[in-house]
Amino acid sequence: MILFMSDVLSYQIINALQIHPRVSWARLARILNVDASTISRRWQTLINERLVWTSCFEAAGPRGSRVADVAAFVEIRCRPGARGDVLTALNNMEEVFSVSCTSGPRDIYIMIATETLAAMDEFVDEHISVIGGVVATQTHYLRKVFFESTHWRLNYLTPAQVEALENLRPTPLDVPPKPEHRALIEALQTDVRRTAAEVQRDVDRPLGSVTRGIDAILGSDWVRWRVDFAQPLMEWNAGALLWLDVPQTIMSKVTETLHTIPNVRLCASVTGHSNVVISLWLHQLHELDEIEMAISSALPNVSIRDRWVVPRMTKRGGVALGTDGRPVEQMPIQGNRVFED
């Protein structure tokens, strides 16, 4: 097993691909000042050991045609001794793209998205509540997502290295999704770094067209990519949700401040007992005290109403995870999964 905390290069490679998932190893070598063959071998080791994986999917966007109108956190209470069976059932549902064990009166929370409020209500009632071992559910609808996990970064690169990678990314294009774009997304959905020649064999189009099409989708606002890793093996040993009360008059200031906290992966306004939720990853649980202190100091008008500790996730971004955080089964994401924590 790779000892990640002393393996800065692995972190740097992952961080770089979070910014530009298809950067060539030759160009990345110049940015990191490391031999390209060393980077290639290290990445292949991470992939082979199932420590890192990538995905690409169509998402809600101004020009997208499949916009999810409703997303939600659904907390689930289980009958004593039944949580394992409930987790298995949830992991096997393609519609459920995130499953987390958590603390407090609930045992699990999940994240799902539907096109309407009625569809969300129906799905929870007819598919979640009826799972054997589930005794109660509560749905927290997301009103607005201010930022989410596909924009989260490891922060192992210098500002100059980040800028160099951003300058290499494809130029953003204002183009609507077309059938040929969706075929490319499907070809890349479980491996963003497939070569253009490999993708060409799937889509049966000229190589030049494939190359231009890949650049187009990676520069669009209706495609997301993820570079995921096995959290526990990289010493991210816990997670948490903080439920906040935020006055609407300072909402923009609050969300901008929360975005500067490196541990925060997702921030959204929600319905329920609080009006904002943030999702955090932690190396150790005691970091939560430091983060709460930072929030209270910077935002004295914000109240923290509740805390849900997340000891482990069993599914993230459509990928079922083992107890060590490695992927067990990678199910293609079926669009609109931009709300993942």
Buried (B, 14 or more C-beta within 10 A) or exposed (E): EBEBEEBEBBBBBBBBBBBBBBBEBEBBBEBBEBEBEBBBEBBEEBBEEBBBBBBBBBBBBEEBEBBBEBBBBBBBBBEEEBBEBBBEBBBEBEBBBBBBBBEEEBBBBBBBBBEEEEBBBEBBEEBBBEBEBBEEBBBBBBEEBBBBBBEBBBEBBEEEBBEBBEEBBBEEEEBEBEEBBBBBBBBBBBBBBBEBEEBBEBBEBEEEBBBEBBBBBBBBBBBBBBBBBBBBBBEBBBBBBBBBEBEEEEBEBBBEBBBEBEBBBBBBBBEBEBBBBBBBBBBEEEBBEEBBEBBEEBBEEBBBBEBBBBEBBBBBBBBBBBEEBBBEEBBBBBBBBBBBB
